[in-house]
Amino acid sequence: MKIGYARVSSSGQNLESQIEALEKVGCEKIFQEKMSGKHSDNRIELQNALDFVRDGDEFYVTRLDRCSRSVKDLHEIIDRLNAKGVSFKATEQDLDTSTSTGRLMIGLLSIVSAFETDLRAERQADGIKSAIKRGVKFGRVAKMSDEQVTQAIQMQNDGMINQNIADNFGVGRSTLLRYISKYKRKNL
């Protein structure tokens, strides 16, 4: 039996092209999920697919990086499939673990894929450092400025209740109290 596995990293991405490619090669059952490919142990549908396959089956993905972005995880997946007598194939890369050339190519390509992942992480870290040096702020936009917090503290001191103060600034009461507490810790 031909078993397919399709994966994208985020919910905004589409699985359709992978599913079409897997159906085209004759996959009778296709497991699919929207999850990061960095680690295999947190991907439920991948684990279900690996549990489902039986001796003589063929396990298909469209590309190696759809199965795993980690060399270690990919080899563990392939070892698990081999132990069950299941071959691993990638439709777009013409890979097949039932041949020695296919096993060699999977090893090489998985190392290249891991290298690309490492490079991407390094570029991202460099970009973040550069942005921080330029003064770019990361994270959420503050709901209250320091000036608004000092006004809120003055309102408290004047006897206004917290809920009315929060309503005045358009924030929740707990948000108001968190900002006031943070401001007082920082400025004492």
Long-range contacts (C-beta under 8 A, 24 or more apart in sequence): 1-28, 1-29, 1-53, 1-54, 1-56, 1-57, 1-58, 2-26, 2-27, 2-28, 2-57, 2-58, 2-60, 3-27, 3-28, 3-29, 3-30, 3-31, 3-49, 3-52, 3-53, 3-57, 3-58, 3-59, 3-60, 4-29, 4-30, 4-31, 4-60, 4-61, 5-30, 5-31, 5-32, 5-45, 5-46, 5-49, 5-59, 5-60, 5-61, 5-66, 5-67, 6-30, 6-31, 6-32, 6-33, 6-61, 6-62, 6-66, 7-32, 7-33, 7-34, 7-35, 7-37, 7-43, 7-45, 7-46, 7-61, 7-66, 7-67, 8-34, 9-34, 9-35, 9-36, 9-37, 10-34, 17-62, 18-62, 18-66, 21-62, 21-91, 21-92, 22-60, 22-61, 22-62, 22-91, 24-91, 25-60, 25-89, 25-91, 27-60, 36-69, 37-65, 37-66, 37-67, 37-68, 37-69, 37-70, 38-69, 38-70, 38-73, 38-117, 39-70, 39-73, 40-68, 40-70, 40-73, 40-76, 40-77, 46-77, 50-77, 50-80, 50-81, 53-81, 53-84, 53-86, 54-84, 54-85, 54-86, 55-84, 55-85, 55-86, 56-85, 56-86, 57-84, 57-85, 57-86, 57-87, 58-86, 58-87, 58-89, 59-86, 59-87, 59-88, 59-89, 60-89, 60-90, 60-91, 61-88, 61-89, 61-90, 61-91, 62-90, 62-91, 62-92, 63-90, 63-91, 63-92, 63-93, 64-90, 64-93, 64-95, 64-106, 64-109, 64-110, 64-113, 65-113, 68-110, 69-113, 69-114, 69-117, 70-114, 70-117, 71-110, 71-111, 71-113, 71-114, 74-106, 74-110, 74-113, 75-107, 75-110, 78-106, 143-171, 143-175, 143-179, 144-169, 144-171, 144-175, 144-176, 144-179, 146-183, 149-179, 149-180, 149-183, 150-183, 152-176, 152-179, 152-180, 153-180, 153-183, 153-184, 156-180
